[in-house]
Amino acid sequence: MRINQQANTLNDRYLALDVLRGMTLAFMVIVNTPGDWSTLYAPLAHAEWHGFTPTDLVFPTFLFVVGNAMSFALKKMQDMRPRDFYKKVFTRTALIFAIGWLLNAFPFYEPNEAGQLAFIDLSAVRLLGVLQRIALAYLGAALILYWGGIKLGWLFSIAALLLYWPILYFLGTPGDPYSLEGNAALHLDLLVIGEKRMYMGEGIPFDPEGILSTLTSIVNVIAGYLAGRFIQKNGNSVPAIRLLLILGILLIGLSYWWDPVFPINKKIWTSPYVLLTVGWELVLLSLLIFVIEVAKFSKWTYFFQAFGRNPLILYVCSGIVIALISFIPFGESNLREVIYAKGFTSWLEPKNASFLFAISYMLLIWSIGFLMDKNRIYIKV
C-alpha cells in the first residue's frame, strides 16, 4: 500500500474515466447502505434472480474502470522484468483480497450464546466478496494482457463468454441449470469453499462472487482495458465517440437477443449479463467523453473526482464506518438504528427514509474523499 501526498494529475488520463470511476463508487455506496434493506426503491435493489436493474450495473462498472486504469498502468508494467511484474501483480492481488476478507470479518467480535462479546470464529468468515472478486479479476486480466496483449484479451473474452454457457448448462442440475439451487457455480463453491464460508443472503449458502463466475467477470476488466486503449489511440474525436456508442448499443441488443436461452443474471454473472453491462458502460463512457472532453462542460465533475481519486480506500471506509456504527451499543439498540430512527424514519415514510439515509451516508464518505484530496493524500494498493 502506498500513500502519495502530491497533486493528482491527468497528464496521461482522461477526466471522463475518472468521473465514471467516481460515479460508480458513489452509486455503489448508496446501494450498499440503505437505511432498511426491506424498504428499497426498485432501481436500488438487485434483480431477485434473472433480470436487470440499475443496481446490477454498479459492480461490473467498477471492474470496467479497473480495466481502464490498467490500460495506463500496464504500459509501464510491460517494461518491467517478468519477475518484477509478477511480484507487483500478485502482491497487489493478495493485498486487495486480504483487505476484502478482513472487511468481511470486521469488527471481529460478535455476541456469543451468553450474550457477551467474543472474538469471531475466523474459520467461518465468508471467504469471497466484492474486493476479492476485484482482486481475482484484476489478476486474471493482468496476466492475460501481459502474456498476449490486446489479441489474447479479445480471444479470451470471446472464448470465456461462449464456453461459460455450456459449462453452466451441462454441469448444472439437469432441467434447471440456471436456478439458484441448480447452478454449477453453487456446486463448485460448496465443494471447494464449504457452506460455512459462503454468503447466506439468498437464504441458502450461495456466493454471488463465487469461483466459477470469476471467469466471466475477468471479461469486464478486459473490456475496460480495451476501451481505455481505444481512447488513448483515437483521442476524444467525435468519430471515436460515435463508434463507442454504436458498439455499446449493439452489445446491449445482443445481450437481450441471447437472454431467452441464457438468462441475464448478475448473481451467476452470465455471458449476456457481461454483454449488457459492457454495453451500458460504453454508452455511459461515450456520453461522458462527449460532455466533458468535447463539449468542455466539466464544472460539475469535481464531486465525482473526489470519489474517483481514492476509490479503493473510500470503498473500504464505507464498509468500516457502517460496521462500526452498527456495532456500537446505544441503549437497547445500536448507534446506526438510533440514527436511522431519530434522524430519518421519525419524519419520512419508509422508502424515502431508507433512500435519504443512503444518500447521507454517501455524502459522509465523500467528505472523507474531499478531505483526502484537498490534503493531496492518495492511497494506492
C-alpha positions in Angstrom: 0.0 0.0 0.0 1.4 3.4 -1.0 0.4 6.9 0.2 1.2 9.8 -2.1 1.0 13.3 -0.9 1.1 15.1 -4.3 -1.2 16.6 -6.8 -3.3 14.1 -8.8 -2.6 15.0 -12.4 -4.4 14.0 -15.5 -1.4 14.2 -17.9 -2.0 10.8 -19.4 -5.5 10.2 -18.3 -9.0 11.3 -19.4 -11.1 13.2 -17.0 -14.2 11.2 -18.2 -12.6 8.0 -17.0 -12.0 9.4 -13.5 -15.6 10.8 -13.4 -17.0 7.4 -14.4 -15.0 5.8 -11.6 -16.3 8.4 -9.1 -19.9 8.0 -10.2 -19.6 4.2 -9.9 -18.2 4.4 -6.3 -20.9 7.0 -5.2 -23.7 4.8 -6.5 -22.0 1.7 -5.0 -22.1 3.3 -1.5 -25.7 4.3 -2.0 -26.9 0.8 -3.0 -24.8 -0.9 -0.3 -26.0 1.1 2.7 -29.8 1.7 2.7 -31.4 2.6 5.9 -33.5 -0.6 5.7 -33.0 -3.4 3.3 -36.7 -4.2 3.4 -37.8 -0.8 2.1 -36.0 0.0 -1.1 -37.0 1.7 -4.3 -36.9 -0.9 -7.0 -34.0 0.6 -9.0 -31.8 0.5 -5.9 -32.3 -3.3 -5.4 -30.7 -6.1 -7.3 -32.8 -8.3 -9.5 -34.1 -11.2 -7.4 -32.5 -13.7 -9.8 -32.9 -13.4 -13.6 -33.2 -9.8 -14.9 -31.5 -6.5 -14.6 -31.8 -3.2 -12.6 -29.6 -0.1 -12.5 -28.1 -1.5 -9.3 -26.9 -4.5 -11.2 -24.7 -2.2 -13.3 -22.6 -0.9 -10.4 -20.2 -3.7 -9.7 -19.3 -4.6 -13.3 -18.7 -0.9 -13.9 -16.2 -0.9 -11.1 -14.4 -3.8 -12.8 -14.6 -1.9 -16.1 -12.9 1.1 -14.6 -10.2 -1.2 -13.0 -9.5 -2.2 -16.6 -9.5 1.5 -17.7 -6.8 2.2 -15.1 -4.9 -0.9 -16.2 -4.7 0.5 -19.8 -2.5 3.2 -18.4 -0.5 1.3 -15.8 0.1 -1.8 -17.9 2.1 0.2 -20.5 4.7 0.9 -17.7 4.4 -2.6 -16.3 5.2 -4.2 -19.6 8.6 -2.6 -19.5 9.4 -4.4 -16.2 11.4 -7.5 -15.9 9.0 -10.5 -15.7 9.9 -11.2 -12.1 9.1 -7.6 -11.1 5.9 -7.7 -13.0 4.7 -10.9 -11.3 5.7 -9.6 -7.9 3.8 -6.4 -8.3 0.6 -8.0 -9.7 0.5 -10.9 -7.2 1.3 -8.7 -4.2 -1.5 -6.3 -5.2 -3.9 -9.2 -5.7 -3.1 -10.7 -2.3 -3.4 -7.4 -0.6 -6.8 -6.5 -2.1 -8.1 -10.0 -1.4 -6.9 -9.9 2.2 -8.5 -6.4 2.8 -11.8 -7.8 1.4 -11.6 -10.8 3.7 -10.8 -8.7 6.7 -13.7 -6.4 5.8 -16.0 -9.5 5.9 -14.7 -10.2 9.4 -14.7 -6.6 10.8 -15.3 -5.7 13.6 -14.0 -9.1 14.6 -16.3 -9.5 17.7 -19.9 -10.8 18.0 -22.2 -11.8 20.8 -21.8 -15.4 22.0 -24.6 -17.6 23.4 -24.3 -16.0 26.8 -24.8 -12.5 25.2 -21.2 -11.5 25.8 -18.8 -10.2 23.1 -16.4 -12.8 21.8 -13.8 -12.9 19.1 -15.4 -14.3 15.9 -14.6 -17.7 14.5 -12.3 -16.8 11.6 -12.9 -20.2 10.0 -16.5 -19.2 9.5 -15.8 -15.8 7.9 -17.1 -15.5 4.3 -14.1 -16.1 2.1 -15.1 -14.2 -1.1 -16.7 -10.9 -1.7 -16.6 -7.7 -3.7 -12.9 -6.8 -3.2 -11.9 -10.5 -3.5 -13.6 -10.6 -7.0 -11.9 -7.3 -8.0 -8.5 -8.9 -6.9 -9.0 -12.1 -8.8 -10.5 -10.4 -11.9 -7.6 -7.9 -11.9 -5.1 -10.8 -11.6 -6.7 -12.7 -14.5 -6.9 -9.7 -16.8 -3.4 -8.5 -16.0 -1.8 -11.9 -16.8 -3.8 -12.4 -20.0 -2.9 -8.9 -21.3 0.7 -9.2 -20.2 1.1 -12.5 -21.9 -0.7 -11.8 -25.1 -1.7 -8.2 -25.3 -4.9 -7.0 -27.0 -5.2 -10.0 -29.2 -5.2 -12.5 -26.4 -7.6 -10.2 -24.5 -10.1 -10.5 -27.3 -9.6 -14.2 -27.7 -10.0 -14.9 -24.0 -13.1 -12.7 -23.8 -14.9 -14.4 -26.7 -13.9 -17.9 -25.5 -14.9 -17.3 -21.9 -18.3 -15.9 -22.8 -19.1 -18.7 -25.2 -17.7 -21.6 -23.0 -19.5 -20.3 -19.9 -22.8 -21.2 -21.5 -22.2 -24.9 -21.9 -20.3 -25.1 -18.6 -23.4 -23.9 -16.7 -25.8 -25.9 -18.9 -24.1 -29.2 -18.8 -22.6 -29.1 -15.2 -25.7 -27.6 -13.6 -28.8 -29.6 -12.4 -30.4 -31.2 -15.5 -33.5 -29.3 -16.5 -32.8 -26.5 -14.1 -29.1 -25.3 -14.7 -29.6 -21.6 -14.2 -31.6 -21.7 -11.0 -30.3 -20.7 -7.5 -30.2 -24.2 -6.3 -29.2 -25.9 -9.6 -26.4 -23.8 -11.0 -22.9 -25.2 -11.4 -21.3 -22.2 -9.7 -23.0 -23.1 -6.5 -22.0 -26.7 -6.7 -18.3 -25.8 -7.2 -18.3 -23.3 -4.3 -19.9 -25.9 -2.0 -17.2 -28.4 -3.0 -14.2 -26.1 -2.8 -15.1 -23.4 -0.2 -17.7 -25.1 2.0 -21.1 -23.7 3.0 -20.0 -22.1 6.3 -17.6 -19.7 4.5 -20.2 -18.7 1.8 -22.7 -15.9 1.6 -26.1 -16.5 3.2 -28.0 -13.6 1.8 -30.1 -15.7 -0.6 -31.4 -18.0 2.1 -29.1 -20.8 1.3 -25.3 -20.9 1.0 -24.6 -19.2 -2.3 -21.8 -16.8 -3.2 -22.6 -14.2 -6.0 -18.8 -13.6 -6.1 -18.0 -17.3 -6.4 -15.2 -19.1 -8.1 -16.7 -20.1 -11.4 -18.3 -16.7 -12.3 -14.9 -15.1 -11.8 -14.2 -16.4 -15.3 -16.7 -14.1 -17.0 -16.0 -11.2 -14.6 -12.5 -11.0 -16.0 -14.1 -10.0 -19.3 -15.4 -6.8 -17.7 -11.9 -5.8 -16.7 -10.5 -6.6 -20.1 -13.3 -4.6 -21.8 -12.4 -1.6 -19.6 -8.7 -2.1 -20.7 -9.7 -2.3 -24.4 -11.9 0.8 -24.1 -9.0 2.7 -22.4 -6.6 1.7 -25.1 -9.0 2.7 -27.8 -9.5 6.2 -26.3 -5.7 6.7 -25.9 -5.2 5.7 -29.6 -8.1 7.6 -31.1 -8.5 10.6 -28.7 -11.8 12.3 -27.9 -12.8 12.7 -31.5 -16.5 12.6 -32.5 -16.0 9.6 -34.7 -14.3 7.6 -31.9 -17.2 8.6 -29.5 -19.7 7.5 -32.1 -18.0 4.1 -32.5 -18.0 3.5 -28.8 -21.7 4.5 -28.6 -22.7 2.2 -31.5 -20.7 -0.7 -30.1 -22.4 -0.2 -26.7 -25.9 -0.3 -28.3 -25.0 -3.4 -30.3 -23.8 -5.2 -27.2 -27.0 -4.3 -25.3 -29.1 -5.6 -28.2 -27.0 -8.8 -28.4 -27.5 -9.5 -24.7 -31.3 -9.3 -25.0 -31.2 -11.5 -28.1 -29.3 -14.1 -26.1 -31.3 -13.7 -22.9 -34.3 -16.1 -23.8 -31.9 -19.1 -23.9 -29.2 -17.9 -21.5 -30.7 -15.5 -19.0 -29.3 -12.2 -17.9 -28.2 -12.9 -14.3 -25.8 -10.9 -12.2 -25.6 -13.5 -9.4 -24.1 -16.1 -11.6 -22.6 -13.5 -13.9 -23.9 -15.0 -17.1 -22.4 -14.1 -20.5 -25.5 -12.0 -21.7 -25.1 -10.1 -18.4 -21.5 -9.3 -19.3 -22.5 -8.1 -22.7 -25.3 -6.0 -21.3 -23.1 -4.3 -18.7 -20.2 -3.7 -21.0 -22.7 -2.2 -23.5 -24.1 0.2 -20.9 -20.6 1.1 -19.8 -19.6 2.0 -23.3 -22.7 4.1 -23.7 -22.0 6.0 -20.4 -18.4 6.4 -21.2 -19.0 7.8 -24.7 -21.6 10.3 -23.3 -19.2 11.4 -20.6 -16.3 11.9 -23.1 -18.6 14.0 -25.3 -19.9 16.1 -22.5 -16.5 16.6 -20.7 -13.8 16.3 -23.3 -15.6 17.5 -26.4 -18.2 20.0 -25.2 -15.8 21.0 -22.4 -18.7 21.0 -19.8 -16.7 19.9 -16.8 -17.5 22.3 -13.9 -19.8 19.7 -12.3 -17.3 16.9 -12.2 -15.3 17.6 -9.1 -17.8 15.9 -6.8 -17.1 12.6 -8.6 -13.4 13.3 -9.0 -13.1 13.4 -5.2 -14.5 9.9 -5.1 -12.5 8.6 -8.1 -9.1 9.6 -6.8 -9.2 7.3 -3.8 -11.7 4.6 -4.9 -10.4 1.6 -3.0 -9.7 3.2 0.4 -13.1 5.0 0.2 -14.9 1.8 -0.5 -13.1 0.2 2.5 -14.1 3.2 4.6 -17.7 2.8 3.6 -17.7 -0.7 4.9 -15.8 0.0 8.1 -17.8 3.1 9.2 -21.2 1.4 8.7 -19.9 -1.7 10.5 -18.7 0.4 13.5 -21.9 2.4 14.0 -23.9 -0.8 13.7 -21.6 -2.4 16.3 -21.6 0.4 18.9 -24.3 -0.2 21.5 -26.7 2.6 22.3 -29.3 1.8 24.9 -31.1 -1.4 23.9 -30.2 -0.9 20.3 -27.1 0.2 18.3 -25.9 3.6 17.1 -27.0 3.0 13.5 -30.5 2.1 14.4 -30.8 5.1 16.7 -29.5 7.5 14.0 -31.9 5.9 11.5 -34.9 6.1 13.8 -34.3 9.6 15.2 -32.9 11.2 12.0 -34.9 9.6 9.2 -37.9 7.3 10.0 -39.3 9.8 12.6 -40.3 12.2 9.8 -40.1 10.3 6.5 -42.1 7.4 5.0 -40.1 4.2 4.9 -38.7 4.2 1.4 -37.8 7.8 1.5 -36.2 7.4 4.9 -34.1 4.4 3.6 -33.1 6.3 0.5 -32.1 9.5 2.3 -30.1 7.5 4.8 -28.1 6.0 1.9 -27.6 9.4 0.3 -26.5 10.9 3.6 -24.0 8.1 4.2 -22.6 8.5 0.7 -22.1 12.2 1.4 -20.2 11.3 4.6 -17.9 9.0 2.7 -17.5 11.7 0.0 -16.4 14.2 2.7 -13.6 11.8 3.6 -12.6 11.7 0.0 -12.8 15.5 -0.2 -10.5 16.0 2.8 -8.0 13.5 1.4 -8.0 15.2 -2.0 -7.6 18.7 -0.5 -4.6 17.4 1.5 -3.3 15.6 -1.6 -3.4 12.2 0.0 -3.8 9.4 -2.4 -3.7 5.8 -1.2 -2.8 3.2 -3.8 -2.6 -0.6 -3.4 
